Amino acid sequence: MSWHQELLVGFDLETTGTDVEQDRIVTAALIRLEGDGRAAGKQTWLLDPGVPIPDEAAAIHGISTAYVQAHGRPPATAIEEITEALAEALRADIPLVVMNARYDLSLLDRECRRHGVRTLTGRLGRAPAPVIDPLVLDKHVDRYRKGRRALQALCGHYGVRLEGAHEAGADAAAAAGVARRIGERYPAVALPSPRALHALQEQAAAEQAASFQEYLRRTGDPEAMVEPAWPLIPYQAARV
C-alpha cells in the first residue's frame, strides 16, 4: 500500500504569533490516524507560554492569556512531552503530517532550546523525517492554481471536512486528510516511499522558496530572502 493508505500522525501548533525565533507555543495536538481516517489516538497540550498572548493571536485560536495562566501547563514539561511524542512516531518511521512544517517544527525546535529541552533532532540523531507537508505537496502537484493555500482553502479544494479551524487537534486531522487526498489524486507523489517523498519535498520546498524570492525581488524588494530549508529552519544562535 502507498503511504496515504497507511497510518499517519498529524501534528499542529497554535502559538502567540508567526515568528519562529521569538513566539511561543500555546496549544499542541498529535493525532494518530488509521489508513481509513479513523482516529487511533490523540494527545493534546495547553501551555502557559509565560508571555502575554497578543490579541491578534487570541482572536484566531480563541485562547487568552488569562485562560492559559489559569489552566496551562509549565512550558518545559509540556515541550518535553510533545517532542518525545513526535520522536516516538518518527523512530517508528510513521510519517508525520504537518501543515507548513517549516514553521511548526522550527518553532518547536526553538522552544526546546529556550527551555533546555533536548530537540527533536537531538533525540533522533538525525534531521526529522519522514515528514509530509500538505502545503509543499499541493504547490508541487498544482503549481499554477490561483487562490489561497491556507489549510481551510486546501480543505475546500480537496473536499476535506474541517470542524473548528485553528483548534490544534482539528487542524492536525484536517492536514492529514488533505495529504491523503493529494496522495489519492496524484500517483506521482503516492508511489514514493515516505522517505523518498520526504526528499522530494525538500527539493520542492527549496524550489518554491527560490521562485517566491525571485518574485519578491522582481516586484519591489531587491533584497528579499526566502528561507529554502525544509522541514526545519537551521538554528543560528545569533538570531535569538
C-alpha positions in Angstrom: 0.0 0.0 0.0 1.0 3.6 -0.5 1.7 5.9 2.4 -1.7 7.6 2.0 -3.4 4.3 2.8 -1.5 3.6 6.0 -1.1 5.0 9.5 -0.2 8.8 9.6 0.4 11.1 12.6 -0.9 14.6 12.3 0.7 17.4 14.3 -0.3 21.1 14.8 0.6 24.0 17.0 -1.3 27.2 17.9 1.0 29.9 19.0 1.5 33.5 20.1 2.5 34.6 16.6 4.3 33.8 13.4 8.0 34.4 14.4 9.7 31.0 14.9 12.6 32.7 16.7 10.5 34.6 19.3 7.0 33.3 19.5 5.7 30.6 21.9 3.5 27.5 21.8 0.0 27.9 23.3 -1.5 24.5 22.3 -0.3 21.4 20.5 -2.0 18.3 19.2 -0.8 15.0 17.9 -3.3 12.6 16.4 -2.7 9.1 15.0 -5.0 8.3 12.1 -5.5 4.9 10.5 -5.5 4.4 6.8 -9.2 4.9 6.6 -9.0 8.2 8.5 -10.2 6.8 11.9 -8.5 8.3 14.9 -6.4 5.7 16.7 -5.1 8.1 19.5 -4.9 11.7 20.3 -2.7 13.8 22.6 -3.2 17.5 23.3 -1.4 20.1 25.4 -2.3 23.5 26.7 0.7 25.6 27.8 1.2 28.8 29.7 3.9 30.3 27.5 5.0 32.7 30.2 4.4 35.7 27.9 1.1 37.6 27.1 -0.8 36.2 24.2 -1.4 39.1 21.7 -5.0 40.0 21.0 -4.4 39.2 17.3 -3.3 35.6 18.1 -6.1 35.1 20.7 -8.7 36.2 18.1 -7.5 33.4 15.8 -7.3 30.4 18.2 -9.6 31.8 20.9 -7.2 31.3 23.9 -6.4 34.2 26.1 -3.6 35.0 28.5 -5.9 34.7 31.5 -7.0 31.3 30.4 -3.6 29.8 30.0 -2.4 31.3 33.3 -5.3 29.5 35.0 -5.2 26.2 33.1 -2.0 25.9 31.1 1.0 23.7 32.0 4.6 24.8 32.5 6.1 25.0 29.0 9.3 23.0 29.7 7.3 19.9 30.9 4.8 20.1 28.0 7.5 20.7 25.4 9.4 17.7 26.6 6.3 15.5 26.2 5.4 17.0 22.8 8.9 16.5 21.4 9.2 12.9 22.7 5.8 12.0 21.2 7.0 13.2 17.8 10.3 11.4 18.2 8.5 8.2 19.0 6.5 8.4 15.8 9.5 9.2 13.6 11.6 6.5 15.2 9.0 4.1 14.0 9.1 5.6 10.5 5.4 6.7 10.8 5.0 9.7 8.5 4.4 13.0 10.4 2.0 15.2 8.6 2.5 18.9 9.4 0.9 21.8 7.5 3.6 24.3 6.8 6.1 22.1 8.7 8.9 24.7 8.3 7.0 26.9 10.8 5.7 24.4 13.4 8.8 22.2 13.6 11.2 25.2 13.7 9.2 26.9 16.4 9.2 23.7 18.5 12.9 23.4 18.0 13.4 27.0 19.3 11.1 26.3 22.3 13.2 23.2 23.1 16.3 25.4 23.1 14.7 28.1 25.1 13.6 25.7 27.9 16.7 23.4 27.9 14.8 20.5 26.4 16.5 18.1 24.0 15.5 18.9 20.5 13.7 16.5 18.1 16.9 16.4 16.0 18.9 15.6 19.1 16.6 12.8 20.1 16.6 11.2 16.7 20.3 11.7 16.0 19.3 13.0 12.5 17.0 15.5 10.9 13.3 14.9 11.5 11.9 12.5 8.8 9.7 11.4 7.2 7.6 14.5 7.2 4.7 15.1 4.9 3.7 18.8 4.4 0.3 19.4 2.5 1.4 22.9 1.7 4.6 21.9 0.0 2.9 18.9 -1.8 0.0 21.0 -3.0 2.3 23.6 -4.5 4.3 20.9 -6.1 1.5 19.0 -7.8 -0.6 22.0 -8.7 1.9 24.8 -9.1 -0.1 27.3 -11.2 -3.5 27.1 -9.4 -4.6 30.5 -8.3 -6.0 31.3 -4.9 -5.1 30.8 -1.2 -3.4 27.7 0.1 -4.0 28.0 3.8 -5.4 24.9 5.4 -9.0 25.9 5.2 -8.6 26.7 1.5 -6.9 23.3 0.9 -9.7 21.5 2.8 -12.2 23.2 0.5 -10.2 22.3 -2.6 -9.7 18.7 -1.7 -13.1 18.1 -0.1 -11.8 17.5 3.5 -14.0 18.3 6.4 -12.6 20.8 8.9 -14.5 21.5 12.0 -13.1 24.0 14.5 -10.4 25.6 12.4 -7.4 26.8 14.4 -8.1 24.2 17.1 -4.8 22.2 17.0 -6.5 18.8 17.0 -8.9 19.7 14.2 -6.1 21.2 12.2 -3.8 18.2 12.6 -6.5 15.8 11.5 -7.5 18.0 8.5 -3.9 18.3 7.4 -3.6 14.5 7.4 -6.8 14.4 5.4 -5.5 16.8 2.8 -2.3 14.8 2.5 -4.3 11.6 1.9 -6.4 13.3 -0.8 -3.3 14.6 -2.6 -1.9 11.0 -2.5 -5.1 9.6 -3.9 -5.3 12.2 -6.7 -1.6 12.3 -7.8 0.1 9.0 -8.3 3.5 10.7 -8.7 3.5 11.6 -5.0 1.6 8.5 -3.9 4.1 6.0 -5.2 7.4 7.0 -3.4 8.1 5.6 0.0 7.7 8.1 2.8 11.5 8.6 2.9 11.6 9.2 -0.8 8.6 11.6 -0.6 10.4 13.5 2.2 13.4 14.0 -0.1 11.2 15.1 -2.9 9.6 17.7 -0.6 13.0 19.0 0.5 13.8 19.8 -3.2 10.3 21.1 -3.9 10.3 23.4 -0.9 13.7 24.8 -1.9 12.5 25.4 -5.5 9.3 27.1 -4.2 11.3 29.3 -1.9 13.6 30.3 -4.8 10.6 31.1 -7.0 8.9 33.2 -4.4 12.2 35.0 -3.6 12.6 35.8 -7.3 9.1 37.1 -7.5 9.6 39.4 -4.5 12.8 40.8 -5.9 11.2 41.4 -9.2 8.2 43.2 -7.8 9.8 45.7 -5.5 12.1 44.2 -2.8 15.5 43.6 -4.4 17.0 42.2 -1.1 14.1 39.8 -0.3 15.2 36.5 1.2 13.0 33.4 1.5 14.1 30.5 3.7 14.8 27.4 1.5 15.3 24.9 4.2 12.6 22.4 5.0 11.2 21.0 7.3 13.4 22.7 9.8 15.0 26.2 9.6 18.6 25.9 10.8 19.2 27.3 14.2 21.6 30.3 14.4 22.3 31.4 18.0 22.9 35.0 16.9 19.3 35.3 15.8 17.8 34.7 19.3 
